[in-house]
Amino acid sequence: MIRDLLDFYTIARPGWPPMNVMVYGLLLTMCCVYALWRGGVPERIGTAILAAGSLLTVAAISGPAVSFRSVEVGVLIVDLLCIVAFVLLALRAERFWPLWVAAFQIVGTAGHLVKFADPDTIRRVYAFLLAIWSYPILLFLFVGTWRHQKRLARFGIDRSWSREKAVS
């Protein structure tokens, strides 16, 4: 039963992308629109990183050679760039959510290490290890934007950057 559900969620139908791609695309769009509309500068930068990383990942796996039978170097490069960007954002922003997002990105990227360490890792497991962490990242961006709005409503200000003077 679980395998049937997983197959339903991950196998493409003729003329349609897999359900997981459609669900992630919808959630990504909703979270990014919300963060761009209601977020502060850190949320907007996080949105740009997340959207760029997602689009670059799609570009990296769109080739005919992608099979997840070996380490997907293109996806690894995109993941590493996203780690650097999220860590820099986390170090500078006066928010907790970028720390969590950077941590999830690091854990997700560790899936590549699993494939390096054991090339016989089942390709669906490898693909799952890379993708599953994207969902909590979306959740933290959404919650971070929501909390930003709560702080604005409560205090009238919300500092975006560490070591910045509070401005109303």
Secondary structure, DSSP 4 states (H G I P E B T S, - for coil): -HHHHHHHHHSPPTTS--HHHHHHHHHHHHHHHHHHHH--HHHHHHHHHHHHHHHHHHHHH-STT--SSS--HHHHHHHHHHHHHHHHHHHHBS-SHHHHHHHHHHHHHHHHHHHHH-TTS-HHHHHHHHHTTHHHHHHHHHHHHHHHHHHHHHHS----BTT-----
